[in-house]
Amino acid sequence: MKPMYKKYLNLFVTVVLSLVSFYQQARAEEIDYAADGQRRAQSAGELLVGKPAPDMKITTIDGSTIDLSEVYGKKPVYIKFWATWCIPCREQMPGFEAIYKQYRDQIEVISVNTGINDNLQSVKPFLKKMGLTMPTVIDDGTLARALKLRVTPQHVLIDKQGRFSYFGHVDDENFHNQLERVIHQPTVDKVTIANSSAPDAHTYQVGDTLKNLAFTTINDNSIELKFGEDNSAKVGLVFFGPWCEWYLEETAPESSKACTQVRELLEEKSKSKNMKWVSISTNVWSSVAELHEYKKSYGTSLPIVFDGDGKLFEAFGVNQIPTIILMDKSGRIESKVSVQDSEFENVLTSL
């Protein structure tokens, strides 16, 4: 019996150690994701820290207006970007509400849904489910560009002087120390506000005509598309995220399915010489290295452009993934459709 007992004991120990190792590895991966998100958020905001924040007017989902220029000098500001489909966002929401309840008189707390694959119909039930009561905004991309959104969730702290103070991703001790620091900063009489009087960038609309388009792909290849010439072709632009298919599979399955549909369909359509397709990636949770990995994993042959500064998403007024924009040979924008539009499936079928 002893040899048999020893054999089973060794087997049991081996299984336990394997499970512990697996758990530690999985936990390490979670920590890596958090650390990676923190790095991205801080990297995006490092050039803004210490500089004046913009005097933006923000409209909440209940129609109220928050004029940040009237807040600066009186209270600091805490802006938190999030999405309903974002797992760490969900995990941080109880703490977010606790911060609002404890400090609402000392700091302007603003909840900003990124608007990416979200709308009022998805946001309102989420707020109710999570018990969130602070002012909430659904962004159209304006705040994301002004405040360098790169991850979800993303914290942005603006001190009482109206200057950017902190950018982060994790809800840790350092974040709470930074929060306490801006809250207990002395009130100031004068603030310096960033000049926001510059004209808004032009956004192309359906019906507008472009003379040409030029891109640089992740492989450093140049793409020049000229319209209105004898050899001009129709053009399709696909705005996407490399994480859309796998990350949203459980938290936003319809969006995940749409991303898969678009990729597979356009891979087939790209063989046609009558139309040129270009994929343009968001800068949220994305990088050139990750796009190379995406291309390798999915075997896509479409040229991929990384919109690192968000200018292309801004120029075409895109905030949903995926979004398809179609242009005719003259450069006229014929249509623009996203996953949230009712005609999305019909457009895919007609391609």
C-alpha positions in Angstrom: 0.0 0.0 0.0 2.8 2.4 0.8 4.2 2.5 -2.8 0.7 3.0 -4.2 0.0 5.7 -1.6 3.2 7.5 -2.5 2.4 7.3 -6.2 -1.0 8.9 -5.7 0.5 11.5 -3.4 3.1 12.5 -5.9 0.4 12.7 -8.6 -1.7 14.9 -6.4 1.2 17.2 -5.6 2.0 17.5 -9.3 -1.5 18.4 -10.2 -1.7 21.0 -7.4 1.6 22.6 -8.4 0.4 22.7 -12.0 -2.8 24.4 -11.0 -0.9 26.9 -8.9 1.5 27.6 -11.7 -1.4 28.1 -14.2 -3.1 30.5 -11.7 0.1 32.5 -11.2 0.7 32.7 -14.9 -2.9 33.8 -15.5 -2.6 36.4 -12.7 0.7 37.6 -14.1 -1.0 38.2 -17.5 -3.7 40.2 -15.8 -1.1 42.3 -14.0 0.7 42.8 -17.3 -2.5 44.1 -18.9 -2.9 46.6 -16.1 0.7 47.7 -16.2 0.5 48.0 -20.0 -2.6 50.1 -19.7 -0.9 52.3 -17.1 2.1 52.7 -19.4 0.0 53.7 -22.4 -2.1 56.2 -20.4 1.0 57.9 -18.8 2.9 57.9 -22.1 0.0 59.6 -23.9 -0.3 62.3 -21.2 3.3 62.9 -20.3 3.7 65.9 -22.7 0.5 67.5 -21.3 1.2 67.2 -17.6 1.8 70.7 -16.2 0.2 72.4 -19.2 -3.1 74.3 -19.2 -6.2 72.2 -19.9 -8.7 73.4 -22.4 -11.8 75.5 -21.5 -14.2 73.0 -22.9 -18.0 73.0 -22.4 -19.3 69.5 -21.8 -22.9 68.4 -22.2 -24.1 65.6 -20.1 -26.7 63.0 -21.1 -29.4 64.8 -19.0 -28.8 68.0 -21.0 -26.7 69.9 -18.3 -23.7 71.8 -19.3 -20.4 71.8 -17.5 -18.1 74.8 -18.4 -14.6 73.7 -17.3 -13.4 77.3 -17.5 -15.7 78.2 -14.6 -14.4 75.2 -12.6 -10.7 76.0 -12.9 -9.4 78.0 -10.0 -12.1 76.7 -7.7 -12.0 72.9 -7.8 -9.8 70.3 -9.5 -11.4 68.0 -12.1 -11.4 64.2 -12.4 -12.4 62.9 -15.8 -12.7 59.1 -16.2 -13.1 57.6 -19.7 -14.8 54.2 -19.8 -16.9 51.9 -22.0 -19.7 49.4 -21.2 -17.8 46.6 -22.9 -14.5 47.3 -21.0 -13.9 44.7 -18.3 -11.5 46.7 -16.0 -14.0 49.6 -16.4 -16.7 47.5 -14.8 -14.3 46.4 -12.1 -13.5 50.0 -11.2 -17.0 51.4 -11.1 -17.8 50.8 -7.5 -14.7 52.7 -6.5 -15.5 55.4 -9.0 -18.9 56.0 -7.4 -17.4 55.9 -3.9 -15.0 58.7 -5.0 -17.8 60.8 -6.3 -19.9 60.4 -3.1 -16.9 61.2 -0.9 -15.4 64.1 -2.8 -18.2 65.5 -5.0 -18.0 68.9 -3.1 -14.2 69.1 -3.4 -13.6 67.9 -7.0 -15.6 68.0 -10.3 -16.1 64.4 -11.2 -17.1 63.7 -14.8 -17.9 60.3 -16.2 -17.1 60.1 -19.9 -18.3 57.1 -21.9 -16.0 57.0 -25.0 -18.9 56.5 -27.4 -16.9 53.7 -29.0 -19.5 51.0 -29.8 -21.8 52.6 -27.2 -24.8 54.9 -27.3 -27.5 56.2 -25.0 -29.4 52.9 -25.2 -26.4 51.0 -23.9 -25.1 53.7 -21.5 -28.2 54.4 -19.5 -28.9 50.8 -18.4 -25.2 50.4 -17.6 -25.3 53.4 -15.3 -28.3 52.1 -13.5 -26.9 48.6 -13.1 -23.6 50.0 -11.7 -25.3 52.5 -9.5 -23.4 55.5 -11.0 -24.8 58.9 -10.1 -22.2 61.4 -11.2 -22.6 63.6 -14.4 -22.0 61.4 -17.5 -21.1 62.4 -21.0 -21.1 60.3 -24.2 -18.1 61.5 -26.2 -18.1 61.9 -29.9 -14.3 61.8 -30.1 -13.8 65.5 -29.1 -12.8 64.8 -25.5 -10.8 61.7 -26.5 -8.6 63.8 -28.8 -8.3 66.7 -26.5 -7.3 64.5 -23.5 -5.3 61.9 -25.4 -7.4 58.9 -24.8 -5.4 55.7 -25.4 -6.9 53.1 -23.0 -10.1 52.2 -21.1 -10.5 53.1 -18.4 -8.4 56.2 -18.4 -8.1 58.7 -15.5 -7.3 62.4 -16.2 -6.8 64.7 -13.3 -6.7 68.5 -13.7 -5.6 70.6 -10.7 -7.1 73.8 -9.3 -4.8 75.8 -11.5 -6.4 74.3 -14.5 -3.3 72.3 -15.4 -3.1 68.7 -16.4 -1.8 66.8 -13.3 -2.1 63.1 -13.9 -3.0 60.4 -16.5 -3.5 56.8 -15.5 -5.3 53.5 -16.0 -5.2 51.6 -12.8 -7.1 52.3 -9.6 -4.2 51.9 -7.2 -2.6 53.7 -4.2 -0.7 56.1 -6.5 -3.8 57.2 -8.2 -5.5 57.9 -4.9 -2.5 59.8 -3.7 -2.6 61.9 -6.8 -6.4 62.5 -6.2 -5.8 63.6 -2.6 -3.0 65.9 -3.8 -5.1 67.9 -6.3 -8.0 68.0 -3.9 -5.9 69.6 -1.1 -4.1 72.0 -3.3 -4.7 75.6 -2.3 -7.3 77.5 -4.3 -5.9 80.0 -6.7 -7.2 83.4 -7.9 -5.9 83.2 -11.5 -5.6 80.3 -13.9 -4.1 79.9 -17.3 -6.4 78.2 -19.7 -5.3 76.7 -23.0 -6.4 78.6 -26.1 -9.3 76.7 -27.5 -10.4 79.4 -30.0 -8.8 77.6 -32.9 -11.3 76.6 -35.6 -12.6 73.1 -35.5 -10.9 70.7 -37.9 -13.0 70.1 -41.1 -14.9 66.8 -41.0 -15.8 65.2 -44.3 -19.4 64.5 -44.8 -21.4 62.3 -47.2 -21.5 64.2 -50.5 -18.1 65.9 -50.0 -15.5 65.4 -52.7 -11.8 64.8 -52.1 -9.1 65.4 -54.7 -6.8 62.8 -53.3 -5.8 60.7 -50.3 -2.4 59.7 -49.1 -1.5 57.2 -46.4 1.6 55.4 -44.9 1.0 51.8 -43.9 2.4 50.0 -40.9 5.0 48.5 -43.4 6.1 52.1 -44.3 4.6 51.8 -47.7 3.0 54.9 -49.3 -0.5 54.8 -50.7 -1.6 57.6 -53.0 -5.2 57.6 -54.2 -6.0 60.2 -56.9 -9.6 60.8 -57.9 -11.1 62.1 -61.1 -8.6 60.6 -63.4 -9.1 57.9 -66.2 -7.4 55.3 -64.1 -9.0 56.2 -60.8 -10.8 53.5 -58.8 -13.5 53.5 -56.2 -12.1 53.6 -52.6 -13.3 52.0 -49.4 -12.0 53.0 -46.0 -12.5 50.6 -43.1 -12.0 52.0 -39.6 -11.4 49.3 -37.1 -9.5 48.1 -33.9 -7.2 45.1 -33.8 -8.9 44.0 -30.6 -12.5 44.2 -31.8 -13.0 40.6 -32.7 -11.5 38.8 -29.7 -12.0 41.3 -26.9 -15.6 42.2 -27.7 -16.6 38.5 -28.3 -18.3 38.2 -24.9 -18.8 41.8 -23.8 -20.1 43.2 -27.1 -20.8 40.2 -29.3 -22.6 42.1 -32.1 -19.7 44.4 -32.6 -17.3 41.5 -32.5 -19.3 39.7 -35.1 -19.5 42.8 -37.3 -15.7 43.2 -37.2 -15.3 39.6 -38.3 -17.9 40.0 -41.1 -16.2 43.1 -42.4 -12.7 41.6 -42.3 -13.7 38.4 -44.1 -15.9 40.1 -46.7 -13.3 42.7 -47.6 -10.6 40.1 -47.8 -12.6 38.6 -50.5 -13.6 41.9 -52.2 -10.0 43.2 -52.1 -9.2 40.9 -55.1 -11.2 43.2 -57.3 -9.3 45.8 -59.3 -12.4 48.0 -59.5 -12.0 49.1 -55.9 -9.2 49.9 -53.5 -9.6 49.1 -49.8 -7.6 50.6 -46.9 -7.9 49.6 -43.2 -7.4 52.4 -40.7 -6.8 51.4 -37.0 -7.8 53.3 -33.9 -5.1 54.4 -31.5 -7.0 53.1 -28.5 -5.4 50.0 -27.1 -3.4 49.8 -30.4 0.1 50.1 -31.7 2.0 49.4 -34.9 3.4 46.2 -33.2 0.0 45.0 -32.3 -1.3 45.7 -35.8 1.5 43.6 -37.3 0.5 40.8 -34.9 -3.2 41.3 -36.0 -2.2 41.0 -39.6 -0.2 37.8 -38.9 -2.9 36.2 -36.7 -5.8 36.9 -39.1 -3.8 36.6 -42.3 -5.3 39.8 -43.8 -3.8 41.2 -46.9 -5.4 44.6 -46.8 -3.1 47.5 -46.3 -3.3 48.8 -42.7 -2.8 52.4 -41.6 -2.2 53.2 -37.9 -4.0 56.5 -37.0 -1.6 57.3 -34.2 -2.7 60.9 -33.7 -6.3 60.2 -34.4 -6.4 62.7 -37.2 -8.0 60.3 -39.7 -10.8 59.3 -37.4 -11.3 63.0 -36.7 -11.2 64.0 -40.4 -13.9 61.5 -41.3 -15.9 61.9 -38.1 -15.5 58.3 -37.1 -16.1 57.1 -33.5 -17.5 53.6 -34.1 -15.8 50.3 -34.9 -16.2 49.1 -37.6 -17.1 52.0 -39.8 -17.1 51.8 -43.6 -16.7 54.8 -45.9 -17.2 54.4 -49.7 -16.0 56.9 -52.3 -16.6 56.9 -56.0 -14.0 57.4 -58.8 -14.4 61.2 -58.6 -13.6 61.2 -54.8 -17.2 61.9 -53.7 -18.1 60.2 -50.4 -21.1 58.1 -51.3 -21.8 56.5 -48.0 -20.7 56.2 -44.4 -22.1 53.4 -42.2 -21.1 52.0 -38.8 -22.1 48.9 -36.8 -24.6 51.0 -34.9 -26.5 52.0 -38.1 -29.7 50.1 -39.0 -28.5 49.8 -42.7 -25.1 48.3 -41.8 -26.1 44.7 -42.8 -27.6 45.9 -46.1 -24.5 47.9 -47.0 -22.3 44.8 -46.3 -24.6 42.7 -48.5 -24.4 45.3 -51.3 -20.6 45.5 -51.4 
